[in-house]
Amino acid sequence: MRSRCASFLLAVALMAQAAPRPATAQQIQLDNLPGLPEAEQQDPGQWRTPEPFEPRGRSTQANPQAETEPEPILLPLRPTRAQLGTDPGEYRIQGQFRTAEFSLLLPEAPTGASFTLTAQSAIDVLPERSEIRVSVNGTPIGTVGPNNFDAPHSDVLPVPDGVLRAGRNVVTLDVRHVHRVFCGPDAAFSVWTDIVLAESGVEVMPDALGTDPLSFLAAAGAELGRSRPVTIRTSGASFPIAEAAPVIARVGDIFGGLPPEIMFEEYYTINEGPPQLARVTVVPSGEMAADLPQFRRGGDGAIVLLANSGRYDETGALLLEALPAGETGNWPPLIEPGGPRALSDLGIADIEGRGRYVNEAVPFRLPRNWLLMASQRAELRLDYQYDTDLPDGALLLVKVNGTTIRLLPLDEAEAAGRDLDTLRVPFAANLLHPGINQLSFEALVPGDPPDEACVPRDAPIFRVDSTTELVVPRSPAMSVPDIRRVLEDIRPEGIGMSEAAQASLSLGILPQLAAVYASPRTDPEAAATRPPRLTVGIPSDISSMSGDIVQGNGSRLQEVLLTNVVAQTEQVDAWEGVNADRWWHIFYDVDRAARLPGEIRDWFLSIWRGPESELGAWLDGRAAEAMLIQPDMRTQDPGALWLIVRPGFDPKQVVASLAASHERFEGPTGQVSLFSMETGWSSWHASSRPLGLHEPLTFANARAVVGNYVTITPGRYILPLFTLALFSALVGMGIVLLSRRDRRR
C-alpha cells in the first residue's frame, strides 16, 4: 500500500512538471530556419494562438470563446524625438502650453478604430481649465481632461474612418496646463502630464499582422512600446555590426526617437514572458537561400524576418520600400556666413510664445570649418511684438547657445500690441561654434496675481516674425580638435567595444550607436582623411589609453566614474540668471561673492594659458555615469574616441542624448565630456588645443587667423609681444639719452 501511494504521488509530480506553464513561463522558440524538421514549419500567413491546457477527461464550458479567440494587440505610440531624463516607457509633457508629436505604425488602415490615451498628471494641474487636444494626421479627434492624479488612467476616443492609414501616422497632443494655486514662470515647472506609451495607441487583432514588411515593423514597434528590445537571432558567432547597420538604421529612422534597443540570441532560445511579436533571424553563411530576405511565422506566432548573413543591404531595401524614411532625423538648416539669413529662409514660420514661461528654440548649423574665437561681432536683426496688458516685470531674454545677448521688457504699454521697428542686437561671434547652434527666446511673465490660477489668455505673449535675420561673419577655414567634430564623422563600421566591456556591458549598445551614426553625411565638408573610431569601454580601460589628455590624469578620470552621482534637489528658479551677468549682482549674492577671489585668480591665469582650466582642477568634485574622451588630440590618433560607461549603468540615456545632439547644441564637446542623469553633458576643453588652417594664409584672412591663435594660446604671444615692447622702449630711451648728450655738447 505504501508503495502504491508513493507511485501515485510520483506520477502526480511528473504530471505537474509536464503541464504547460502560463504566459510567463519559459518557452523554447524554434524559427523555421533551413534544415529544421517540417513539423516545425508554420504556414507563413497563419497566426498561431497557443491552445489552453486542459486535462484529459475534463472540460471547461464556462466561456469557450474566451479561450479560443485571441486578444487584441495594442500598437503603441512612439515619440518622434528622444526625451532625456525620463523613463523610456513614459513621455513627460511639462509646461503651460506644449505640443508633442508621436509616431504610430499600423499594418493596414482600420475601420471603426479607437484611440487610447493613458496618462497621469501632476496634482497641481487644475483640470477644469486644462485640456489635451488629440489630433491624428492633422485631424482633431477629441479632447481629454488631465484629471488622473493618483495613477494612470485610459481615455478612449473614436477615430473617424479614413483618418488612420497604413504605415506611419502622426499623433499630435496639444496640451494646456493651468496651475490650480499659482500663476507665474515658476508654476510652469510644476504642471506636467506623463503619457504611458505602452498603453496608448490603437488596438488591432492579431490576424491584422501578416507576414509582410509593414506588419513586421508594426509588431516591432509594439515590442519597443512594451519596453522590450528587438531580438536578432544568430548562430552564436560574432555579429558584424557594420554589415547589419543598414537594417538597424532603417528601423531607427522609421520609429524615430531613441534608437531601438537590440538583443542578440541564439537560434534555440528559452524565452521568459509573453511570446515575441517580431524578431530578426540571420541565416548562417553556409546555408544562405536565394529567396531571402522574407517573412515567416515563428513557432510562437512571431513575425520572423529571415535574412542572409552578410547581405543586409537587401533587407534594408525591403523595409525601405515598405515605409519610407521619416523626417525625424533631419539636421537643422545650414547658415552660410557672410550675409543676412531670415528665419523664413531656414523654414521657420512666425514664433509665438504662450504661457507665463516660454522657451522657444531655433536650431541651426554653421560649417564645420567655421571658427572665430576673437572679438568679431555677429548680429541679430529682430522683428517682434508683444501683447498688451502684460504685468510689470515681464521680460523676453534673447539667447545664443544659452547665453543672454539682450534682455527686452514686455511691460511697456506704449509699445505693446503693435509691430516694433527692427531691433539690431550685436553679440560676440565667439558664442557660436561649428556645427549645431541655437537661438532661443525665453519669456518670463509674472502672475497677476501670483497666488491664484492664471486668467485664460488667448493671444500669444510675444511673436517673433519670420523676417528676423541673423548675420554671421565669414571665417577662415580653421578647426580645433573636438569630440563633436569627430562624432560628425563616425560611421557604424568604426564603432567597437573593448574586451573588458564585452564582459560587463550589453552588446545591444553597439547596434544602438550604429543606428545613431548610420545616416548619411549631410555636410560635404565632413570627409575625414582617416576614418574615426568610437570604442565603448569601462573605467579600467582608461589605464590602457595613451595620449596627451590622459597622461597623468588616468586615476582622476577613473575616480570620476566610480564616484556616486548625488541627485540635485534644488528647486527650479525661472528667474535665476536674469541678472547673473551684472557686475553689481555680487553685492547681494553671497555664493557668488565667495567665488569672486577664485574667479579673479582664474582670470589672471587665463591671460597666460587661455580661458580653459586644467583637467585635474576641472574634475575635482565631479561624478558621472559615462564619459566621452579624446585621449590624444595631436599627432597620434585624434580621431579615436572612447565612450566609457560605468558597469551596471543602463546606457539608454547616453544613447538618447547622442541621438538628440544631431538637433540640439547641448551635447558633448571638447576633449573630455561627462554625462550624468541629473545634468546631462558637461565638457572640458584643453587650453593647448592645436589649431588647424585648411586654406592658404592671405592678407584677407590674416587678421582672423592671428586672432584665433592669440585667443586660444595667449601666453605664446603675450610674452614675445611684451619682450618686443620692452626692447622697443629701451631702444627709445637710449635714443633719447643719446640725443640729449649730443645737445649738451
SELO-483874 format. One record per residue (C-alpha): residue in three letters; x, y, z. Coordinates in steps of 0.001 Angstrom, whole numbers, padded with zeros to 6 digits, always signed. Layout:
# SELO-483874
ALAXYZ ...
END
This chain:
# SELO-483874
MET+000000+000000+000000 ARG+002800+002358+000885 SER+004500+001549-002431 ARG+001302+002301-004444 CYS+000874+005608-002633 ALA+004449+006590-003402 SER+003979+005677-007074 PHE+000799+007768-007277 LEU+002453+010808-005712 LEU+005394+010449-008086 ALA+003053+010323-011088 VAL+001211+013435-009907 ALA+004501+015279-009502 LEU+005602+014317-013015 MET+002274+015465-014480 ALA+002616+018801-012713 GLN+006076+019280-014203 ALA+004897+018282-017672 ALA+001897+020629-017665 PRO+002245+023767-019838 ARG+003167+026935-017973 PRO+001206+030167-018054 ALA+002192+033031-020353 THR+005049+033969-018053 ALA+006675+030558-018243 GLN+009754+029731-020272 GLN+009177+028843-023904 ILE+011586+027243-026336 GLN+011135+029158-029573 LEU+012015+027499-032884 ASP+012200+029581-036039 ASN+011658+027993-039425 LEU+015291+028002-040450 PRO+016716+025974-043308 GLY+017335+022431-042160 LEU+014669+022332-039429 PRO+012114+019486-039458 GLU+008935+020054-041448 ALA+006870+019709-038296 GLU+008397+022947-037028 GLN+007470+024939-040144 GLN+004407+027148-039829 ASP+002163+028442-042563 PRO+003602+031907-043377 GLY+000193+033534-043204 GLN-001197+031724-040176 TRP-001294+033343-036756 ARG-000733+030672-034187 THR-002667+031080-030965 PRO-001441+028863-028123 GLU-004112+026376-027133 PRO-005067+026282-023452 PHE-004040+023238-021463 GLU-006933+021008-020490 PRO-006505+017727-018524 ARG-007877+014636-020205 GLY-011435+013868-019174 ARG-012183+017419-018064 SER-013826+020274-019908 THR-014379+023915-019001 GLN-017520+025106-020757 ALA-017933+028390-018898 ASN-016726+030606-021759 PRO-015273+028629-024673 GLN-014977+031710-026922 ALA-012735+033448-024414 GLU-010334+030500-024612 THR-010089+030362-028391 GLU-010354+033976-029509 PRO-007042+035840-029450 GLU-006831+039101-027576 PRO-006244+042358-029478 ILE-002749+043797-029667 LEU-002136+047440-028823 LEU+000146+049172-031316 PRO+001644+051900-029127 LEU+002803+055463-029593 ARG+006472+056223-030039 PRO+007968+059722-029590 THR+009432+061190-032747 ARG+012296+062646-030706 ALA+014213+061183-027819 GLN+013471+062670-024403 LEU+016231+062853-021837 GLY+015989+062150-018134 THR+012697+060219-018158 ASP+011576+056621-018049 PRO+011751+055215-021619 GLY+008224+053863-021143 GLU+006814+057323-020452 TYR+006879+060698-022144 ARG+006540+063813-019993 ILE+004821+066926-021360 GLN+005744+069751-018988 GLY+004734+073387-019113 GLN+001661+075519-019597 PHE+001434+075265-023403 ARG+003180+072350-025064 THR+002843+070296-028235 ALA+004195+066758-028573 GLU+004277+064536-031658 PHE+004267+060753-031720 SER+004548+058127-034416 LEU+002018+055305-034759 LEU+002680+052438-037191 LEU-000273+050434-038483 PRO-000200+047408-040815 GLU-003412+048486-042553 ALA-005996+051266-042494 PRO-008534+050153-039855 THR-012226+050939-039762 GLY-014156+051621-036592 ALA-010911+052156-034704 SER-010484+053835-031341 PHE-007505+055690-029953 THR-006480+055022-026348 LEU-004569+057641-024361 THR-003230+056558-020978 ALA-001813+059376-018880 GLN-001207+060680-015380 SER-000963+064360-014458 ALA+000577+066305-011589 ILE-001676+067104-008666 ASP-001009+070825-009277 VAL-002907+070737-012586 LEU-006333+072404-012490 PRO-008468+070026-014595 GLU-011343+072467-015173 ARG-009090+074813-017177 SER-006628+072263-018568 GLU-007016+070085-021640 ILE-005255+067719-024030 ARG-006366+068054-027641 VAL-005665+064964-029727 SER-005127+065072-033492 VAL-004293+062223-035861 ASN-002661+063105-039176 GLY-003816+066696-038724 THR-007460+065801-037977 PRO-008771+066576-034453 ILE-010444+063529-032904 GLY-011277+064809-029422 THR-010205+066415-026167 VAL-009162+064726-022922 GLY-009164+066313-019475 PRO-005949+065779-017455 ASN-007660+064674-014246 ASN-005780+061466-013407 PHE-003617+062314-010413 ASP-003224+059126-008378 ALA-002489+056640-011151 PRO-002521+056446-014955 HIS-005976+056285-016498 SER-007059+055464-020041 ASP-009357+057610-022165 VAL-010741+056182-025409 LEU-011549+058404-028385 PRO-013258+057129-031550 VAL-011310+057731-034753 PRO-013355+058542-037877 ASP-012849+056165-040774 GLY-010293+057377-043266 VAL-008181+059257-040717 LEU-005826+056397-039911 ARG-003779+054968-042763 ALA-001486+052036-043329 GLY+002079+052853-042353 ARG+003188+055857-040364 ASN+000596+058023-038616 VAL+001371+061222-036723 VAL-000435+061725-033415 THR-000252+065276-032041 LEU-001070+066220-028454 ASP-001674+069931-027811 VAL-001537+070318-024043 ARG-002683+073259-021955 HIS-001897+073127-018233 VAL-003159+075604-015630 HIS-001742+075540-012099 ARG-004527+075252-009545 VAL-002855+077529-006965 PHE-000168+079742-008506 CYS+000426+081760-011658 GLY+003847+082713-012981 PRO+007024+081303-014522 ASP+007841+079031-011579 ALA+004397+077422-011737 ALA+005143+076151-015257 PHE+007663+073647-013861 SER+005074+072090-011523 VAL+002462+071133-014122 TRP+003000+068092-016317 THR+001347+065049-017827 ASP+003079+061702-018297 ILE+001968+059665-021322 VAL+002246+055906-020736 LEU+003466+054843-024172 ALA+002870+051097-023839 GLU-000817+051696-023046 SER-001509+054451-025583 GLY-002284+053732-029211 VAL-004656+051753-031418 GLU-005700+048129-030915 VAL-005712+045621-033784 MET-006496+041926-033890 PRO-003547+039533-034278 ASP-004659+038426-037740 ALA-004141+042014-038960 LEU-000401+041425-038546 GLY+000558+039379-041569 THR+003928+038225-042843 ASP+004804+041402-044712 PRO+007232+044287-044094 LEU+004642+046723-042749 SER+003243+044173-040300 PHE+006764+043342-039161 LEU+007535+046999-038474 ALA+004242+047481-036628 ALA+004901+044392-034498 ALA+008465+045526-033806 GLY+007079+048895-032729 ALA+004733+047113-030335 GLU+007716+045256-028863 LEU+009556+048531-028337 GLY+006436+050083-026817 ARG+006405+047310-024245 SER+009980+048299-023275 ARG+011233+045081-024833 PRO+014174+045018-027249 VAL+014087+043921-030858 THR+015669+040469-030974 ILE+018263+039381-033534 ARG+018940+035657-033587 THR+022271+034390-034826 SER+024208+031145-034805 GLY+026202+032299-031798 ALA+029184+033580-033760 SER+030303+037206-033583 PHE+027783+039541-035157 PRO+029104+042105-037713 ILE+027625+045395-036532 ALA+028882+047331-039569 GLU+027228+044948-042037 ALA+023898+044930-040195 ALA+023851+048712-039674 PRO+021513+049368-042656 VAL+018804+047206-041069 ILE+019308+048716-037639 ALA+019369+052255-039002 ARG+016285+051538-041104 VAL+014317+050556-038001 GLY+015687+053538-036094 ASP+014716+056021-038813 ILE+011224+054569-039108 PHE+010417+054720-035415 GLY+012315+057905-034583 GLY+013252+058993-031090 LEU+015531+056711-029111 PRO+017217+054139-031379 PRO+015701+050708-030801 GLU+017290+048505-028193 ILE+018743+045343-029723 MET+019230+041983-028017 PHE+021173+039075-029505 GLU+020052+035487-029003 GLU+020974+032109-030372 TYR+018555+030202-032579 TYR+017071+027928-029931 THR+016324+030208-027034 ILE+014367+029698-023841 ASN+012211+032800-023565 GLU+010577+034004-020357 GLY+007477+036135-020511 PRO+004884+036723-023227 PRO+005671+035464-026735 GLN+007530+037829-029003 LEU+005643+039677-031728 ALA+008567+040189-034111 ARG+012260+039377-034411 VAL+015093+039046-036918 THR+016822+035741-037612 VAL+020113+035677-039513 VAL+020697+032538-041580 PRO+024274+031186-041336 SER+026545+031952-044268 GLY+026790+028262-045144 GLU+023003+027888-045536 MET+022114+031053-047438 ALA+018942+030968-049523 ALA+018257+032855-052739 ASP+014685+033779-051758 LEU+015741+035725-048648 PRO+015022+038152-047125 GLN+011448+037164-046445 PHE+008983+036963-043590 ARG+007811+033790-041877 ARG+005658+032935-038905 GLY+007682+031597-035984 GLY+006695+028687-033814 ASP+005486+031088-031123 GLY+003476+033197-033579 ALA+006092+035928-034004 ILE+006705+037568-037380 VAL+010250+036482-038243 LEU+012379+038413-040715 LEU+014794+035879-042218 ALA+017936+037471-043648 ASN+021039+036071-045266 SER+024244+036651-043363 GLY+026318+039407-044940 ARG+023554+040616-047296 TYR+021854+043140-045062 ASP+021528+045796-047764 GLU+018768+043724-049332 THR+016936+043602-046022 GLY+017269+047356-045554 ALA+015912+047944-049061 LEU+012935+045681-048320 LEU+011988+047708-045244 LEU+012633+050995-047018 GLU+010247+050024-049804 ALA+007535+049257-047267 LEU+007857+052504-045338 PRO+009956+055488-046471 ALA+012167+057265-044008 GLY+010507+059763-041728 GLU+011560+063325-041095 THR+012778+062670-037568 GLY+016455+062565-038491 ASN+016732+065878-040353 TRP+019560+068116-039248 PRO+018935+071804-038553 PRO+019314+074112-041563 LEU+022771+075330-042579 ILE+023574+079060-042461 GLU+026207+080290-044901 PRO+028253+083026-043184 GLY+028760+086429-044724 GLY+025233+087724-045253 PRO+021845+088039-043545 ARG+019659+084938-043351 ALA+015995+085295-042410 LEU+014206+082715-040280 SER+011888+082097-043209 ASP+014929+081037-045264 LEU+015540+078367-042630 GLY+011997+077045-042984 ILE+010806+078640-039736 ALA+007466+080445-039552 ASP+006473+083117-037035 ILE+007311+082079-033473 GLU+004501+082598-030963 GLY+005105+082290-027238 ARG+002228+081322-024954 GLY+002131+080916-021196 ARG+003899+082516-018259 TYR+007178+080756-019036 VAL+008144+080325-022691 ASN+011334+078912-024191 GLU+011203+078685-027975 ALA+014383+077448-029676 VAL+015632+077841-033253 PRO+018455+075380-034012 PHE+020762+075972-036962 ARG+024140+074818-038231 LEU+027363+076521-039215 PRO+030017+074937-041471 ARG+032325+072516-039684 ASN+035410+074598-040615 TRP+033920+077902-039401 LEU+035863+079233-036413 LEU+036032+082721-034880 MET+037430+082949-031346 ALA+038479+086612-031088 SER+036401+089794-030830 GLN+034438+089640-034099 ARG+030755+090555-033914 ALA+027651+088826-035235 GLU+024222+090450-035335 LEU+020571+089559-034853 ARG+018026+091799-036590 LEU+014911+091164-034539 ASP+011354+091803-035728 TYR+008914+091202-032871 GLN+005883+092402-030967 TYR+004250+091601-027621 ASP+000736+091593-026224 THR-000979+094358-024297 ASP-001711+094482-020558 LEU+001206+092294-019523 PRO+002120+092645-015818 ASP+005062+094706-014640 GLY+008337+092819-014781 ALA+007555+090760-017883 LEU+010779+090062-019779 LEU+011996+088492-023011 LEU+015510+087047-022960 VAL+017193+086555-026332 LYS+019880+083879-026077 VAL+022541+082333-028281 ASN+023680+078893-027161 GLY+022333+079544-023678 THR+023994+082965-023215 THR+021740+086017-022946 ILE+022585+088629-025591 ARG+019659+091004-024953 LEU+017035+091463-022239 LEU+013848+093112-023532 PRO+010981+094471-021389 LEU+007472+093340-022270 ASP+005584+095662-019906 GLU+005842+098988-021757 ALA+002269+099971-022624 GLU+003171+102427-025398 ALA+004991+099727-027397 ALA+002568+096849-026772 GLY+000214+095404-029339 ARG+001982+096641-032481 ASP+004872+095720-034763 LEU+008069+097297-033500 ASP+010950+098619-035554 THR+013683+096145-036356 LEU+015972+095857-033340 ARG+019658+095301-034091 VAL+021264+093090-031448 PRO+025047+092730-031902 PHE+026752+089928-029991 ALA+030138+088239-029778 ALA+030681+085846-032676 ASN+032713+083541-030421 LEU+029437+082489-028786 LEU+028857+080494-031968 HIS+030753+077357-032880 PRO+030963+074937-035793 GLY+028053+072549-036128 ILE+024814+072844-034146 ASN+023917+076205-032592 GLN+020722+077528-031049 LEU+018923+080856-030995 SER+016265+080929-028273 PHE+013595+083291-026986 GLU+012769+082904-023291 ALA+009890+084871-021790 LEU+009118+085263-018086 VAL+005750+086796-017210 PRO+004843+087269-013503 GLY+001473+086184-012198 ASP-001200+088831-011834 PRO-001965+087937-009085 PRO+000734+085279-008479 ASP-001220+083293-005843 GLU-004245+082406-007981 ALA-004824+080329-011077 CYS-003893+082206-014243 VAL-006637+084054-016083 PRO-007042+082495-019564 ARG-005263+084485-022278 ASP-005945+083579-025897 ALA-003426+085927-027533 PRO+000264+084952-027510 ILE+002585+086718-025080 PHE+005011+087611-027868 ARG+005597+086952-031543 VAL+008911+086813-033394 ASP+008372+087344-037114 SER+009931+085077-039704 THR+011558+088168-041228 THR+014029+088214-038319 GLU+017563+087935-039713 LEU+020811+086503-038379 VAL+024145+087788-039694 VAL+027200+085593-039099 PRO+030613+086931-040221 ARG+032836+084926-042529 SER+035664+082905-041103 PRO+038849+081368-042475 ALA+038636+077596-042807 MET+040044+076566-039437 SER+039344+073921-036821 VAL+040378+072692-033401 PRO+040211+069116-032062 ASP+036789+068469-030610 ILE+034620+065498-029661 ARG+031679+066926-031584 ARG+033771+067186-034753 VAL+034833+063539-034522 LEU+031279+062363-033835 GLU+030142+064009-037070 ASP+032437+061614-038959 ILE+031701+058426-037006 ARG+030232+055587-039058 PRO+028905+052194-037918 GLU+031996+050354-039132 GLY+034104+052472-036772 ILE+032168+051516-033619 GLY+033588+048767-031414 MET+033827+047533-027851 SER+036807+046632-025695 GLU+037263+043104-024386 ALA+036688+044245-020818 ALA+033457+045988-021800 GLN+032142+042905-023615 ALA+032244+041047-020317 SER+030493+043831-018362 LEU+028095+045616-020728 SER+025286+044511-023001 LEU+026257+044105-026649 GLY+022998+045849-027535 ILE+024643+049251-027092 LEU+026661+048694-030285 PRO+023717+048479-032713 GLN+022034+051371-030916 LEU+025101+053530-031501 ALA+025268+052234-035067 ALA+021719+053475-035608 VAL+022660+056919-034266 TYR+025536+057311-036728 ALA+024278+055296-039702 SER+022502+058110-041566 PRO+024451+059585-044500 ARG+026502+062755-044146 THR+024661+065976-044822 ASP+027764+068202-044767 PRO+030010+067909-047851 GLU+032996+069041-045756 ALA+032645+066061-043419 ALA+035089+063805-045283 ALA+037774+062731-042844 THR+041257+061800-044021 ARG+041340+058937-041541 PRO+038132+057142-040513 PRO+037426+057931-036852 ARG+036685+055262-034272 LEU+034408+055098-031251 THR+035228+052393-028719 VAL+032883+051525-025865 GLY+034749+050690-022682 ILE+034633+050606-018898 PRO+036709+052590-016353 SER+039513+050016-016262 ASP+040193+050695-019959 ILE+041419+054205-019133 SER+044688+052795-017789 SER+045467+051320-021225 MET+044973+054616-023099 SER+047818+056788-024300 GLY+047784+060421-025304 ASP+048322+063936-024053 ILE+044877+064152-022427 VAL+045014+061008-020284 GLN+048703+061300-019432 GLY+048915+061949-015711 ASN+045121+062061-015318 GLY+044160+058380-015649 SER+043416+057775-011971 ARG+041409+061005-011685 LEU+039309+060074-014707 GLN+038592+056620-013265 GLU+037663+058135-009906 VAL+035030+060341-011535 LEU+033296+057270-012985 LEU+033492+055320-009729 THR+032076+058129-007559 ASN+028351+058044-006890 VAL+026377+060829-008521 VAL+024459+062842-005916 ALA+020952+063793-007023 GLN+020228+067515-007032 THR+017174+068544-005009 GLU+017281+072286-005632 GLN+014027+073971-006605 VAL+013855+075282-010158 ASP+014010+079094-010271 ALA+012889+080521-013594 TRP+014274+083976-012712 GLU+017766+082679-011960 GLY+020296+084056-014376 VAL+018320+087137-015446 ASN+020782+089461-013695 ALA+023537+086916-013087 ASP+025891+088605-015556 ARG+025568+092050-013978 TRP+028689+093083-012053 TRP+026675+094518-009148 HIS+024964+091141-008605 ILE+027794+090083-006261 PHE+026730+092591-003594 TYR+023628+090543-002669 ASP+024670+087094-003926 VAL+026707+085591-001084 ASP+027682+082485-003021 ARG+028990+084483-005958 ALA+030879+086833-003637 ALA+032602+083811-002097 ARG+033650+082649-005558 LEU+034949+086058-006605 PRO+038594+085642-005413 GLY+038904+082366-007302 GLU+037379+083899-010418 ILE+039865+086787-010287 ARG+042759+084329-009910 ASP+041486+082261-012849 TRP+041143+085430-014921 PHE+044801+086317-014421 LEU+045857+082748-015206 SER+043739+082754-018362 ILE+045813+085655-019685 TRP+048719+083231-019968 ARG+047193+079806-020647 GLY+043864+080733-022267 PRO+040302+080649-020924 GLU+040285+076928-020039 SER+041278+075374-016703 GLU+043499+072363-016130 LEU+041821+068961-016378 GLY+042685+067901-012831 ALA+041152+071026-011325 TRP+038076+070685-013525 LEU+037487+067086-012404 ASP+037508+067973-008687 GLY+034143+067225-007081 ARG+032603+065763-010237 ALA+030940+062393-010749 ALA+029467+060796-013850 GLU+027823+057640-015163 ALA+029500+057875-018568 MET+032359+059730-020223 LEU+033381+060613-023756 ILE+037111+061200-024045 GLN+039520+062086-026830 PRO+042753+060618-025419 ASP+045055+062242-027957 MET+044293+065462-029827 ARG+047574+065856-031663 THR+049546+063600-033981 GLN+048964+060015-032834 ASP+045242+059419-033362 PRO+042978+062466-032900 GLY+040063+060591-034492 ALA+039878+057986-031724 LEU+037129+058444-029131 TRP+036238+056328-026121 LEU+032787+056096-024580 ILE+033420+054895-021038 VAL+030322+053559-019264 ARG+030110+052722-015597 PRO+029335+048980-015146 GLY+025740+048439-014092 PHE+024533+051713-015611 ASP+021849+051484-018292 PRO+023279+053444-021251 LYS+019881+054204-022845 GLN+020005+057842-021773 VAL+023541+058216-023122 VAL+022416+056881-026499 ALA+019349+059148-026400 SER+021487+062215-025716 LEU+023851+061353-028572 ALA+020859+060952-030882 ALA+019472+064308-029729 SER+022830+066016-030349 HIS+022067+065874-034096 GLU+019428+068548-033483 ARG+020468+070238-030221 PHE+023553+072149-029172 GLU+023630+070653-025658 GLY+025890+067746-026481 PRO+029415+066515-025772 THR+032234+068830-026885 GLY+035882+069476-026086 GLN+038255+066675-025126 VAL+036504+065238-022043 SER+032739+065235-021576 LEU+030967+063780-018537 PHE+027385+062527-018577 SER+025037+062224-015627 MET+021301+061716-015480 GLU+020941+064905-013444 THR+022886+067397-015554 GLY+023396+065808-018968 TRP+026760+066560-020611 SER+029406+068846-019107 SER+032545+069326-021195 TRP+036173+070344-020712 HIS+038279+071947-023450 ALA+042061+071700-023369 SER+043899+075014-023354 SER+046627+073579-025603 ARG+044375+072555-028485 PRO+046277+072767-031778 LEU+044695+074969-034423 GLY+044427+073750-037999 LEU+044285+076081-041013 HIS+042590+074500-044040 GLU+043203+077284-046569 PRO+046178+079404-047654 LEU+047123+082342-045455 THR+046361+085628-047227 PHE+046108+089307-046357 ALA+042311+088945-046314 ASN+042201+086239-043642 ALA+045401+087050-041732 ARG+043655+089099-039043 ALA+041101+086384-038228 VAL+043760+083660-038286 VAL+046051+085554-035917 GLY+043087+086400-033694 ASN+042215+082722-033313 TYR+045810+081797-032443 VAL+046157+084602-029912 THR+042821+083767-028273 ILE+043444+080066-027797 THR+047084+080352-026649 PRO+047646+083936-025471 GLY+050769+083065-023496 ARG+052737+082238-026624 TYR+052115+085722-027992 ILE+051870+087933-024933 LEU+055429+087182-023779 PRO+057044+087841-027199 LEU+054953+090994-027634 PHE+055826+092130-024121 THR+059506+091426-024802 LEU+059330+093304-028085 ALA+057585+096244-026407 LEU+060165+096296-023615 PHE+063024+096129-026094 SER+061467+098926-028150 ALA+061046+101042-025024 LEU+064691+100517-024054 VAL+065817+101406-027554 GLY+063652+104521-027473 MET+065031+105564-024095 GLY+068545+105020-025371 ILE+067907+107196-028395 VAL+066511+109951-026168 LEU+069525+109823-023839 LEU+071984+109893-026714 SER+070205+112815-028350 ARG+070343+114830-025103 ARG+074072+114193-024778 ASP+074603+115451-028289 ARG+072697+118634-027490 ARG+074792+119315-024387 ARG+077944+119068-026447 
END
